[in-house]
Amino acid sequence: MADRHLHVTGTAPGRFLSSPPRLAPAMVRGALASPGRARRLRRPGWTGRIRDGADALPRTRLVLAGARIDPGRLASYARICGFPTDGNGTVPLTYPHVLGFPLTMRLMTACQFPLPVLGLVHTWIEIGGERALSVDERPEISVYARSLVPHRRGVEVIIVTEARVGGDVVWHSRSAYLARHRDRDGQGDDLGHASRGRGRDSRGRDSRGRHGGPAPAVAPDIPRPLPVSAEWRLPAELGRRYGAVSGDRNPIHLHPLTARPFGFPRAIAHGMWTFARCVAEAEAQARAGAGTGAGTGAGTWTGTGGHASSVRAEFRAPVLLPATVTYAARTGTARTGTEGSVAFQLRDGDGTRVHLTGELSRGPSSAPPP
């Protein structure tokens, strides 16, 4: 794979890649570098120096021009995630994240990346789509690290992924990944729980949307249960099946033997699978509510009136495989005032533990600043 610096994209130099990075070498590099990065994360005062810029993120924006969407792989992804497979030729709202994943892994395993890849926790994601991608389009995919955010349990890095067609951003996402340190009592944070605190939302942002310092240590909020509309039985091999179509073969998702060294008694489901499965169900509910039927297509990002779709979610707790989970949702008006939105939750079979919460909205989406 060849790559070269060409020009500045936004505020970061663009390193253009001629083909997707190979994931296996990137994961090996990340595994080898993680112990040293983890030791630095535990040093007293390291998180405080983030505000002073002492530990900078890579300033390079990785760009894959003309990313190819493989129809067979896309069909497999749609089937395993529950999106329609009626062959309308468009791409599910969550699929561009899969296209950007190899670039994200290369970015996170670069020498300049300060956080350990092993043990990173995906805490939240936001996606906006201006229009649906067609399977025969060749979008330009770019990934860059936007910021480091001090967190009461460690440090979060914000990763931005964008898809462009003809120079225009047609899809974008922001994800937060938490590198945890140890508490004074030697215990780490619960996997998937973001910080909570007065004056800040679950992503550590204040009322003006700015990412600031760590929120005060308070008990996590428990979301009010939504009406249950589906129950899903997840097989033990789900992680291996999703890993085959997404490329994410993190050992914590593959087998109990490979998950135990990381503190899990069994393999856990990919957070992005739980997210995609919920989005597929929420889109079906939104289409049904709009009277368009469930067979509109896997990649229908726009609702009535042609408004773009956006979705956000928080990952709160892992799903140990095999498992029975419940999907709960309510269709109504989004926080932005957009009608036809779907708030959703993924809970365990008893409904007592929350794995994921989110909301799908129909309305204009704003691309992240450069």
Secondary structure in CASP SS format (residue, H / E / C, confidence):
PFRMAT SS
TARGET T0000
AUTHOR 0000-0000-0000
METHOD secondary structure of the structure
MODEL  1
M C 1.00
A C 1.00
D E 1.00
R E 1.00
H E 1.00
L E 1.00
H E 1.00
V E 1.00
T E 1.00
G C 1.00
T C 1.00
A E 1.00
P E 1.00
G E 1.00
R E 1.00
F E 1.00
L E 1.00
S C 1.00
S C 1.00
P C 1.00
P C 1.00
R C 1.00
L H 1.00
A H 1.00
P H 1.00
A H 1.00
M H 1.00
V H 1.00
R H 1.00
G H 1.00
A H 1.00
L H 1.00
A H 1.00
S H 1.00
P H 1.00
G H 1.00
R H 1.00
A H 1.00
R H 1.00
R H 1.00
L H 1.00
R C 1.00
R C 1.00
P C 1.00
G C 1.00
W C 1.00
T H 1.00
G H 1.00
R H 1.00
I H 1.00
R C 1.00
D C 1.00
G C 1.00
A C 1.00
D C 1.00
A C 1.00
L C 1.00
P C 1.00
R C 1.00
T C 1.00
R E 1.00
L E 1.00
V E 1.00
L E 1.00
A C 1.00
G C 1.00
A C 1.00
R C 1.00
I C 1.00
D C 1.00
P H 1.00
G H 1.00
R H 1.00
L H 1.00
A H 1.00
S H 1.00
Y H 1.00
A H 1.00
R H 1.00
I H 1.00
C H 1.00
G C 1.00
F C 1.00
P C 1.00
T C 1.00
D C 1.00
G C 1.00
N C 1.00
G C 1.00
T E 1.00
V C 1.00
P C 1.00
L C 1.00
T C 1.00
Y H 1.00
P H 1.00
H H 1.00
V H 1.00
L H 1.00
G H 1.00
F H 1.00
P H 1.00
L H 1.00
T H 1.00
M H 1.00
R H 1.00
L H 1.00
M H 1.00
T C 1.00
A C 1.00
C C 1.00
Q C 1.00
F C 1.00
P C 1.00
L C 1.00
P C 1.00
V C 1.00
L C 1.00
G C 1.00
L C 1.00
V E 1.00
H E 1.00
T E 1.00
W E 1.00
I E 1.00
E E 1.00
I E 1.00
G E 1.00
G E 1.00
E C 1.00
R C 1.00
A C 1.00
L C 1.00
S E 1.00
V C 1.00
D C 1.00
E C 1.00
R C 1.00
P C 1.00
E E 1.00
I E 1.00
S E 1.00
V E 1.00
Y E 1.00
A E 1.00
R E 1.00
S E 1.00
L E 1.00
V E 1.00
P E 1.00
H E 1.00
R C 1.00
R C 1.00
G E 1.00
V E 1.00
E E 1.00
V E 1.00
I E 1.00
I E 1.00
V E 1.00
T E 1.00
E E 1.00
A E 1.00
R E 1.00
V E 1.00
G C 1.00
G C 1.00
D E 1.00
V E 1.00
V E 1.00
W E 1.00
H E 1.00
S E 1.00
R E 1.00
S E 1.00
A E 1.00
Y E 1.00
L E 1.00
A E 1.00
R E 1.00
H C 1.00
R C 1.00
D C 1.00
R C 1.00
D C 1.00
G C 1.00
Q C 1.00
G C 1.00
D C 1.00
D C 1.00
L C 1.00
G C 1.00
H C 1.00
A C 1.00
S C 1.00
R C 1.00
G E 1.00
R C 1.00
G C 1.00
R E 1.00
D C 1.00
S C 1.00
R C 1.00
G C 1.00
R E 1.00
D C 1.00
S C 1.00
R C 1.00
G C 1.00
R C 1.00
H E 1.00
G C 1.00
G C 1.00
P C 1.00
A C 1.00
P C 1.00
A C 1.00
V C 1.00
A C 1.00
P C 1.00
D C 1.00
I C 1.00
P C 1.00
R C 1.00
P C 1.00
L C 1.00
P C 1.00
V E 1.00
S E 1.00
A E 1.00
E E 1.00
W E 1.00
R E 1.00
L E 1.00
P C 1.00
A C 1.00
E C 1.00
L H 1.00
G H 1.00
R H 1.00
R H 1.00
Y H 1.00
G H 1.00
A H 1.00
V H 1.00
S H 1.00
G C 1.00
D C 1.00
R C 1.00
N C 1.00
P H 1.00
I H 1.00
H H 1.00
L C 1.00
H C 1.00
P H 1.00
L H 1.00
T H 1.00
A H 1.00
R H 1.00
P H 1.00
F H 1.00
G C 1.00
F C 1.00
P C 1.00
R C 1.00
A C 1.00
I E 1.00
A C 1.00
H C 1.00
G H 1.00
M H 1.00
W H 1.00
T H 1.00
F H 1.00
A H 1.00
R H 1.00
C H 1.00
V H 1.00
A H 1.00
E H 1.00
A H 1.00
E H 1.00
A H 1.00
Q H 1.00
A H 1.00
R H 1.00
A H 1.00
G H 1.00
A H 1.00
G C 1.00
T C 1.00
G C 1.00
A C 1.00
G C 1.00
T C 1.00
G C 1.00
A C 1.00
G C 1.00
T C 1.00
W C 1.00
T C 1.00
G C 1.00
T H 1.00
G H 1.00
G H 1.00
H C 1.00
A C 1.00
S E 1.00
S E 1.00
V E 1.00
R E 1.00
A E 1.00
E E 1.00
F E 1.00
R C 1.00
A C 1.00
P C 1.00
V C 1.00
L E 1.00
L C 1.00
P C 1.00
A E 1.00
T E 1.00
V E 1.00
T E 1.00
Y E 1.00
A E 1.00
A E 1.00
R E 1.00
T E 1.00
G E 1.00
T E 1.00
A C 1.00
R C 1.00
T C 1.00
G C 1.00
T C 1.00
E E 1.00
G E 1.00
S E 1.00
V E 1.00
A E 1.00
F E 1.00
Q E 1.00
L E 1.00
R E 1.00
D E 1.00
G C 1.00
D C 1.00
G C 1.00
T C 1.00
R C 1.00
V E 1.00
H E 1.00
L E 1.00
T E 1.00
G E 1.00
E E 1.00
L E 1.00
S E 1.00
R E 1.00
G C 1.00
P C 1.00
S C 1.00
S C 1.00
A C 1.00
P C 1.00
P C 1.00
P C 1.00
END
